[in-house]
Amino acid sequence: MRVIITGDHAGMTLRNEVKAVLEELGYEYEDTGADCTCSVDYPDYALPAAKRVASGEFDRGIFICGTGIGMSISANKVKGIRCALVQDVYSAKMSRLHNDANVLAMGERVIGPGLAREIVYTWLTTEFEGDRHKRRIDKIAKYEEEQADE
């Protein structure tokens, strides 16, 4: 699995925890996040990374900012992205199992490193259940297509 990681200035520490989990799982990754703690704008990181997930260059994305909110809002503007803002392990599991989320957003100021590692591990190792959930995802994709035609 190929994973892109990104984040703004408020997500630098948690990105290191994410990279550790990816290395433990043996996944290939690229970190495109900010490399300093000086204030930067989260859309400048979220949008290009989300486009790379949507294009198929990466299987999944993990985006981190202070709360995860800015990253998730930005990522979900990209057609084909289903970004879940997650703060607990159960939501991480369900975002994959039922929603086939292809981007995970987390907030470094909201969750600690231990919980972040559990969330990432669960999110990366949970498969999409399909069935009735696929029908729902297909409805979202159809709506995106209709909006693009307008």
N, C-alpha and C positions, 0 to 999 in steps of 0.2 A: 504494500500500500504506500502511496505517495501522499504526503501531507504538507501543506503550506502553513506556516505559523507567521502571524504578524501581530503587531501591537503598537500602541503609541508609547509615549514616555512613561505612562502610569502602568504599563504592563511588562516592564523589563524583567523583574524578578520572577514572576510567575512563568514567563516564557522559558526560563531555565529549567523549571520543574517539568514543564511539558516536554522539553527536549529529552530530559532524562527518561521519561516514560517511553517516548518514541524509540530511543536507543535500546531500552530493555526489551521492547517488542520487536526490534530489528526492522523498523519501518524507515524508509527513506524520507527525508524532510528537507525543507528549505525555510530559513528564517528571514523574512523580509521586513521585520519590525525595526522601530527606531533604535538607534545605537547610543542614545544619550538620554539623560533625564530632563533635558530642556524641553519646554512645552512645544508640542507639535499637534497637528490637526489629524484626528483619527480617520476622517474620510480619505485622506491622502494615502493611508495604509490599507484600510479595509476594502475600498473599491477595486484597486488593481489586483489584490489577492483574491477577492471574490470572483472577478472575471476569469482568473486562471483556474479556479475550481469549476466554474460554469463551462469553461471551454473543454474540460476533460484533462487538462494538463496535470491536475492534481485530483486525487480521489476525494480528499476531504481537506477542510481548513479549520484551524483553531486560531481565534482572534481574541486578543486581550487588551482591555483598557482599564480605566479606574473602576468602572461599574459594569462594563460589558454592554451597556445600553447603546452607546454611540456606535460601537462596532457592529452590533446586531442590526440596528436601524440601517446603517450604511450598507451592510452586506445584503440585506433583504431587498434593496433597491435593484440588485442585479438579477436579471432574468435567469431562472434556473437555480437560484440559491434558496435553500431552506435553512436559515440560520436560527439556531435555538440558543437563547440566553439561559444558561444553566447555573444553578447555585447549589444543587444537591445531586446525589448519586441516582436517586429514583428518576428525577427528571432527565438526567443524562441517558439513562436506559430507555425511557419511554420516547425520547426525542429520536432515537434511532429505531426502536422496535415499531412504533406506530407512525412516526412522521418522516422517516428516512432523511433526517437532517444531514446535510452535507457540510455544514459549517457549525462549529461550536463557538459560542462567545462566553467569556467569563470576565469577572471583574476582580482585579487584584486587590482592590480596597474592600471587597465584599467577602471573599473567601481566602482561607489560608492555604499554604503550600501542600499540606497533607491531604486536605479535601480536594484540592485541584488535581492532585495526582490520581486519586480515586475516581474522580469525575472523568478525567481523560482516559484512563484505562477502561472504564465501563463503556464510555462512548465509542471508543475505537474498536472494542471487541464485541459489541452488540450488533447483530445483523437485523436488517429490516424484515419484518414479519410478512409483509405483502398482503394478499387476500383483500379483505374489505378496506384495509388501509391504503392499498395501491389505488383503489378506485377514488379515494379522497385526494390523494396526491395528484392523480391524473386530472381531477377537476381544477385544482390550483394551476397546473401546467396549461390547461386549456384556457383558463382565464388570462394567464400571462400572454398567450398567443393572441387572444382577441384584443388585448390592450395594445400589443405591438402593431396590430393591423389598423388601429385607429389613428 
